[in-house]
Structures are given as C-alpha cells and as structure tokens.
Amino acid sequence: MSRLSVPNLETDAGPSGQVYAQIKKAIGSVPKTFAAIAAHGPAALKSVLAADTVLASGSLSKRDQETIKLIISGVAGCDYCVAAHSLLGKLAGLKPDELKNIRDGKPTGDAKRDALARFVRKLAQSSGTVSDEEFAAIKAAGYSDAQLVEISLAFATTVFTNVFNRINDTEIDFPAVA
C-alpha cells in the first residue's frame, strides 16, 4: 500500500482535483503515482506533465522516449515505473520481445535503438558521465544535439518519478511485467 494518502479523485475540488480532471480527460484515468504527486505537490506534477508535453513536441520518437524511461526505471529499481513504461512502450509500438530485451539489457535488433539503450544505460549507471567514445557512438547512431537535450529531459523526469515512487512505495496499477 502506498505510504502517502490521496484524497478522493472524484470529489477533490482543490488544485489537485483540477490536475486530476485534466489527466482523466487526457488519458481516461489517473495513475496512482500522478494522484499521489498531485495530492501533495500539484505544481510538481504540472512540471512533469509540461516536460512530457515538451518531449511530445520534440524529435525523439515515442518509442525512443519509452526506451529511455524504461531503462532508467530498471536501473533505478522502480517496479512501478518499469510496469508503466512497459505498457506505454507497448502502446508506442515496441514489441513484447523488444521490451523484454530493453529491460534485460540485451540487443533489440534495431541498431539505432540499441545505441540509444547503451548510451542511456551508461548515463544511468554513471550519474550522467560519458566518455568521448560513448558520446561519439550516440552521435554516429544518428542522434542530433537537440535529441541529446531531449534524452536529458526524459532522463530527468523519469528520475523524479522513480525517486517519488520509491519514497511512496506506490502501489502498481499497471499490468504486471513478465
């Protein structure tokens, strides 16, 4: 059970209730992590959602974004986010075997995605420090300078939700990951 309380999503008329209504309108339901963040820091959730809007308008594909978020969540050991980004990755078009390989740190068979996965895994394992060779490899794979900014933004927002879910011990409301 999650550690932080969440008010009734249907009756909350305060700032969090307004955020809940926006999320429900956009995706049909409010994930438990978003409910808990909004209940205690609606501005923090608005910041995460704004960052996701920026990413959606950028040049990284949704598949790339979910690859990044899934790797970071796995390295952080956030079961909630691994489940969430496995589902979101599937909805973005990643195949079940690709998702499993991404989670397991194995090649997917897509050279560009594998270069991204190696780069992001290295970032996550080294607190963001990469060698000149690793930087050259991600550039050689075809990622632009602007996309490196987007990779950094996806990384940052995912670290926030990973840490929050670990603090809260957020109850998983996404399908189990096999």
Rosetta blueprint (number, residue, H / E / L):
1 M L
2 S L
3 R L
4 L L
5 S L
6 V L
7 P L
8 N L
9 L L
10 E L
11 T L
12 D L
13 A L
14 G L
15 P H
16 S H
17 G H
18 Q H
19 V H
20 Y H
21 A H
22 Q H
23 I H
24 K H
25 K H
26 A H
27 I H
28 G L
29 S L
30 V L
31 P L
32 K H
33 T H
34 F H
35 A H
36 A H
37 I H
38 A H
39 A H
40 H H
41 G L
42 P H
43 A H
44 A H
45 L H
46 K H
47 S H
48 V H
49 L H
50 A H
51 A H
52 D H
53 T H
54 V H
55 L H
56 A H
57 S L
58 G L
59 S L
60 L L
61 S L
62 K H
63 R H
64 D H
65 Q H
66 E H
67 T H
68 I H
69 K H
70 L H
71 I H
72 I H
73 S H
74 G H
75 V H
76 A H
77 G L
78 C L
79 D H
80 Y H
81 C H
82 V H
83 A H
84 A H
85 H H
86 S H
87 L H
88 L H
89 G H
90 K H
91 L H
92 A L
93 G L
94 L L
95 K L
96 P H
97 D H
98 E H
99 L H
100 K H
101 N H
102 I H
103 R H
104 D H
105 G L
106 K L
107 P L
108 T L
109 G L
110 D L
111 A H
112 K H
113 R H
114 D H
115 A H
116 L H
117 A H
118 R H
119 F H
120 V H
121 R H
122 K H
123 L H
124 A H
125 Q H
126 S L
127 S L
128 G L
129 T L
130 V L
131 S L
132 D H
133 E H
134 E H
135 F H
136 A H
137 A H
138 I H
139 K H
140 A H
141 A L
142 G L
143 Y L
144 S L
145 D H
146 A H
147 Q H
148 L H
149 V H
150 E H
151 I H
152 S H
153 L H
154 A H
155 F H
156 A H
157 T H
158 T H
159 V H
160 F H
161 T H
162 N H
163 V H
164 F H
165 N H
166 R H
167 I H
168 N H
169 D L
170 T L
171 E L
172 I L
173 D L
174 F L
175 P L
176 A L
177 V L
178 A L
